[in-house]
């Protein structure tokens, strides 16, 4: 019974770690997307200024 409890705890920890990794990955993707959007906006502004 104690061993079963320990294994369940380990599995739960692994699941939590996986969820955290997924959240971090999504956050990184969102941050990169926002950075690219900002770059595009700045490029368009510079183009408008040139024209």
DSSP file (Angstrom, degrees, kcal/mol; ACC not computed):
  #  RESIDUE AA STRUCTURE BP1 BP2  ACC     N-H-->O    O-->H-N    N-H-->O    O-->H-N    TCO  KAPPA ALPHA  PHI   PSI    X-CA   Y-CA   Z-CA
    1    1 A X     >        0   0    0      0, 0.0     4,-2.4     0, 0.0     5,-0.2   0.000 360.0 360.0 360.0 -45.6    0.0    0.0    0.0
    2    2 A X  H  >  +     0   0    0      1,-0.2     4,-2.4     2,-0.2     5,-0.2   0.920 360.0  50.1 -62.0 -42.9    2.8    2.4    0.9
    3    3 A X  H  > S+     0   0    0      1,-0.2     4,-2.6     2,-0.2    -1,-0.2   0.911 109.4  51.5 -63.1 -41.1    4.6    1.6   -2.3
    4    4 A X  H  > S+     0   0    0      1,-0.2     4,-2.4     2,-0.2    -1,-0.2   0.917 109.7  49.7 -61.6 -43.3    1.4    2.2   -4.3
    5    5 A X  H  X S+     0   0    0     -4,-2.4     4,-2.4     1,-0.2    -1,-0.2   0.912 110.5  50.1 -61.8 -41.9    1.0    5.6   -2.7
    6    6 A X  H  X S+     0   0    0     -4,-2.4     4,-2.4     1,-0.2    -2,-0.2   0.925 110.7  49.1 -63.6 -43.4    4.6    6.5   -3.5
    7    7 A X  H  X S+     0   0    0     -4,-2.6     4,-2.5     1,-0.2    -1,-0.2   0.905 110.5  50.9 -63.9 -39.5    4.1    5.5   -7.1
    8    8 A X  H  X S+     0   0    0     -4,-2.4     4,-2.5     1,-0.2    -1,-0.2   0.911 110.0  50.0 -63.8 -41.4    0.9    7.5   -7.3
    9    9 A X  H  X S+     0   0    0     -4,-2.4     4,-2.4     2,-0.2    -2,-0.2   0.918 110.7  49.3 -62.6 -42.7    2.7   10.5   -5.9
   10   10 A X  H  X S+     0   0    0     -4,-2.4     4,-2.5     1,-0.2    -2,-0.2   0.919 111.2  49.6 -63.1 -43.1    5.6   10.2   -8.4
   11   11 A X  H  X S+     0   0    0     -4,-2.5     4,-2.4     1,-0.2    -1,-0.2   0.908 110.8  50.1 -63.4 -41.7    3.1    9.9  -11.3
   12   12 A X  H  X S+     0   0    0     -4,-2.5     4,-2.5     2,-0.2    -1,-0.2   0.911 110.1  50.4 -63.5 -41.3    1.3   13.0  -10.1
   13   13 A X  H  X S+     0   0    0     -4,-2.4     4,-2.6     1,-0.2    -2,-0.2   0.917 109.9  50.3 -62.5 -42.8    4.5   14.9   -9.9
   14   14 A X  H  X S+     0   0    0     -4,-2.5     4,-2.5     1,-0.2    -1,-0.2   0.915 110.5  49.7 -61.5 -42.4    5.4   13.8  -13.4
   15   15 A X  H  X S+     0   0    0     -4,-2.4     4,-2.5     1,-0.2    -2,-0.2   0.917 111.2  49.0 -62.8 -43.6    2.0   15.0  -14.7
   16   16 A X  H  X S+     0   0    0     -4,-2.5     4,-2.4     2,-0.2    -2,-0.2   0.912 111.2  49.7 -63.5 -41.9    2.4   18.4  -12.9
   17   17 A X  H  X S+     0   0    0     -4,-2.6     4,-2.5     2,-0.2    -2,-0.2   0.916 110.7  50.2 -63.3 -42.6    5.9   18.8  -14.4
   18   18 A X  H  X S+     0   0    0     -4,-2.5     4,-2.4     1,-0.2    -2,-0.2   0.918 110.5  49.7 -61.6 -43.5    4.6   18.0  -17.9
   19   19 A X  H  X S+     0   0    0     -4,-2.5     4,-2.5     1,-0.2    -1,-0.2   0.911 110.7  49.9 -62.1 -42.1    1.8   20.5  -17.5
   20   20 A X  H  X S+     0   0    0     -4,-2.4     4,-2.6     2,-0.2    -1,-0.2   0.913 109.9  50.6 -63.6 -42.1    4.3   23.2  -16.4
   21   21 A X  H  X S+     0   0    0     -4,-2.5     4,-2.6     2,-0.2    -2,-0.2   0.918 110.4  49.9 -61.6 -43.1    6.5   22.4  -19.3
   22   22 A X  H  X S+     0   0    0     -4,-2.4     4,-2.5     1,-0.2    -2,-0.2   0.920 110.8  49.6 -61.7 -43.7    3.6   22.8  -21.7
   23   23 A X  H  X S+     0   0    0     -4,-2.5     4,-2.5     1,-0.2    -1,-0.2   0.912 111.3  49.2 -62.5 -41.9    2.6   26.1  -20.1
   24   24 A X  H  X S+     0   0    0     -4,-2.6     4,-2.6     2,-0.2    -1,-0.2   0.916 110.4  50.7 -64.0 -42.0    6.1   27.4  -20.5
   25   25 A X  H  X S+     0   0    0     -4,-2.6     4,-2.4     1,-0.2    -2,-0.2   0.924 111.3  47.8 -61.0 -44.4    6.3   26.3  -24.1
   26   26 A X  H  X S+     0   0    0     -4,-2.5     4,-2.5     1,-0.2    -1,-0.2   0.904 111.4  50.9 -64.5 -40.0    3.0   28.1  -24.8
   27   27 A X  H  X S+     0   0    0     -4,-2.5     4,-2.6     1,-0.2    -1,-0.2   0.919 110.2  49.1 -63.5 -42.3    4.2   31.2  -23.0
   28   28 A X  H  X S+     0   0    0     -4,-2.6     4,-2.7     2,-0.2     5,-0.2   0.911 110.7  50.7 -62.6 -42.0    7.4   31.2  -25.1
   29   29 A X  H  X S+     0   0    0     -4,-2.4     4,-2.5     1,-0.2    -2,-0.2   0.924 111.4  48.0 -61.4 -44.4    5.4   30.8  -28.3
   30   30 A X  H  X S+     0   0    0     -4,-2.5     4,-2.5     2,-0.2    -2,-0.2   0.908 112.1  49.5 -63.7 -41.7    3.1   33.7  -27.4
   31   31 A X  H  X S+     0   0    0     -4,-2.6     4,-2.3     2,-0.2    -2,-0.2   0.926 112.1  47.4 -64.7 -44.0    6.1   35.9  -26.5
   32   32 A X  H  X S+     0   0    0     -4,-2.7     4,-2.6     1,-0.2    -1,-0.2   0.899 111.5  51.7 -64.3 -39.4    7.9   35.1  -29.7
   33   33 A X  H  X S+     0   0    0     -4,-2.5     4,-2.5    -5,-0.2    -2,-0.2   0.922 110.4  47.8 -63.1 -43.3    4.7   35.7  -31.7
   34   34 A X  H  X S+     0   0    0     -4,-2.5     4,-2.4     2,-0.2    -1,-0.2   0.895 111.3  51.3 -65.3 -38.2    4.3   39.1  -30.0
   35   35 A X  H  X S+     0   0    0     -4,-2.3     4,-2.4     2,-0.2    -2,-0.2   0.923 110.9  47.9 -64.8 -42.9    7.9   40.0  -30.7
   36   36 A X  H  X S+     0   0    0     -4,-2.6     4,-2.6     1,-0.2    -2,-0.2   0.908 110.8  51.8 -64.2 -40.6    7.5   39.1  -34.4
   37   37 A X  H  X S+     0   0    0     -4,-2.5     4,-2.6     1,-0.2    -1,-0.2   0.917 109.7  49.3 -61.6 -42.3    4.3   41.1  -34.5
   38   38 A X  H  X S+     0   0    0     -4,-2.4     4,-2.7     1,-0.2    -1,-0.2   0.912 110.3  50.8 -63.3 -41.7    6.1   44.1  -33.0
   39   39 A X  H  X S+     0   0    0     -4,-2.4     4,-2.4     1,-0.2    -2,-0.2   0.923 111.0  48.3 -61.1 -44.4    8.9   43.7  -35.6
   40   40 A X  H  X S+     0   0    0     -4,-2.6     4,-2.6     2,-0.2    -2,-0.2   0.912 111.7  49.8 -62.8 -42.7    6.4   43.6  -38.4
   41   41 A X  H  X S+     0   0    0     -4,-2.6     4,-2.4     1,-0.2    -2,-0.2   0.919 111.4  48.2 -63.6 -42.9    4.7   46.7  -37.1
   42   42 A X  H  X S+     0   0    0     -4,-2.7     4,-2.5     1,-0.2    -1,-0.2   0.899 111.2  51.3 -64.9 -38.5    7.9   48.6  -36.8
   43   43 A X  H  X S+     0   0    0     -4,-2.4     4,-2.4     1,-0.2    -2,-0.2   0.920 110.3  48.4 -63.9 -42.7    8.9   47.5  -40.3
   44   44 A X  H  X S+     0   0    0     -4,-2.6     4,-2.6     1,-0.2    -1,-0.2   0.897 111.1  51.2 -64.6 -38.8    5.6   48.8  -41.7
   45   45 A X  H  X S+     0   0    0     -4,-2.4     4,-2.4     2,-0.2    -2,-0.2   0.918 110.4  48.4 -65.1 -42.2    6.0   52.1  -39.8
   46   46 A X  H  X S+     0   0    0     -4,-2.5     4,-2.5     2,-0.2    -2,-0.2   0.908 111.0  51.0 -64.6 -40.3    9.5   52.5  -41.3
   47   47 A X  H  X S+     0   0    0     -4,-2.4     4,-2.7     2,-0.2    -2,-0.2   0.924 110.2  49.4 -61.8 -43.7    8.2   51.7  -44.7
   48   48 A X  H  < S+     0   0    0     -4,-2.6    -2,-0.2     1,-0.2    -1,-0.2   0.901 110.5  50.8 -62.1 -40.2    5.4   54.3  -44.3
   49   49 A X  H  < S+     0   0    0     -4,-2.4    -1,-0.2     2,-0.2    -2,-0.2   0.908 110.3  49.3 -64.6 -40.7    8.0   56.9  -43.1
   50   50 A X  H  <        0   0    0     -4,-2.5    -2,-0.2     1,-0.2    -1,-0.2   0.944 360.0 360.0 -63.8 -46.8   10.1   56.2  -46.2
   51   51 A X     <        0   0    0     -4,-2.7    -1,-0.2    -5,-0.2    -2,-0.2   0.478 360.0 360.0 -78.3 360.0    7.1   56.5  -48.5
